[in-house]
Amino acid sequence: MQITFMINGQKVTPKRESSSIDEIITARLQDIIEELIGSARCPEHGMQPQVIGKGESVNNINFEISGCCEEFIAEVKVKLAKLD
């Protein structure tokens, strides 16, 4: 599964040990996302989802989900709704 974070137009690499609060928070978000959908695979195509978290700050991130088919994307979105 691919998880990418774009904060204020800049790619942020999640790091647990960092002086950047954005890197620490995105690392925790990545852990949570992996817990929720890390094992998710499309039952028809066998593909994993791709997740992009975008926002002006780590306090305001919206997630975009892409995948092989609409049914699988909808399934992943339901699982990620637990983040709210």
C-alpha positions as CSV (number, residue, x, y, z in Angstrom):
1,M,0.0,0.0,0.0
2,Q,1.2,3.4,-0.8
3,I,0.6,6.3,1.6
4,T,1.7,9.8,0.7
5,F,1.3,13.1,2.6
6,M,1.2,16.6,1.1
7,I,1.2,19.4,3.7
8,N,0.9,22.9,2.4
9,G,1.9,21.7,-1.0
10,Q,5.1,20.0,0.2
11,K,5.6,16.2,0.4
12,V,6.2,15.2,4.0
13,T,8.0,12.0,4.8
14,P,6.6,10.4,8.0
15,K,9.3,9.9,10.7
16,R,8.8,8.8,14.2
17,E,12.1,10.4,15.4
18,S,12.2,13.9,14.1
19,S,12.2,17.5,15.1
20,S,9.4,18.3,12.7
21,I,5.9,18.0,14.2
22,D,4.5,17.3,10.7
23,E,6.8,14.3,10.3
24,I,5.9,12.9,13.7
25,I,2.1,13.4,13.2
26,T,2.1,11.9,9.7
27,A,4.1,8.9,11.0
28,R,1.3,8.3,13.6
29,L,-1.4,8.8,10.9
30,Q,0.4,6.3,8.7
31,D,0.4,3.8,11.5
32,I,-3.3,4.3,12.0
33,I,-4.1,4.0,8.3
34,E,-2.0,0.8,8.1
35,E,-4.0,-0.6,11.1
36,L,-7.3,0.2,9.4
37,I,-6.6,-0.8,5.8
38,G,-3.1,-2.2,5.6
39,S,-4.3,-5.7,4.7
40,A,-7.0,-4.5,2.3
41,R,-6.9,-6.0,-1.1
42,C,-9.5,-5.9,-3.8
43,P,-11.2,-9.3,-3.8
44,E,-11.6,-9.2,-7.6
45,H,-8.2,-7.7,-8.7
46,G,-5.9,-8.4,-5.8
47,M,-4.7,-4.7,-5.7
48,Q,-4.0,-2.6,-2.6
49,P,-5.3,1.0,-2.3
50,Q,-3.3,4.2,-2.6
51,V,-3.9,6.9,-0.1
52,I,-2.9,10.6,-0.4
53,G,-3.4,12.8,2.6
54,K,-3.5,16.5,1.6
55,G,-4.0,19.6,3.6
56,E,-2.7,23.1,4.5
57,S,-1.6,21.7,7.9
58,V,-1.5,18.3,9.7
59,N,-4.6,19.6,11.6
60,N,-6.6,19.7,8.4
61,I,-5.9,16.7,6.2
62,N,-8.3,15.2,3.6
63,F,-7.6,11.8,2.3
64,E,-7.9,10.8,-1.4
65,I,-8.2,7.1,-2.1
66,S,-7.5,5.4,-5.4
67,G,-7.7,1.8,-6.4
68,C,-8.4,-0.6,-9.2
69,C,-12.2,-0.3,-9.1
70,E,-15.0,1.8,-7.5
71,E,-16.3,-1.0,-5.3
72,F,-12.9,-1.4,-3.7
73,I,-12.4,2.3,-3.2
74,A,-15.9,2.6,-1.5
75,E,-14.9,-0.3,0.8
76,V,-11.6,1.4,1.8
77,K,-13.4,4.8,2.4
78,V,-15.8,3.1,4.8
79,K,-12.8,1.7,6.8
80,L,-11.0,5.0,6.7
81,A,-14.1,6.8,8.0
82,K,-13.1,5.6,11.4
83,L,-10.4,8.3,11.3
84,D,-13.0,11.0,11.8
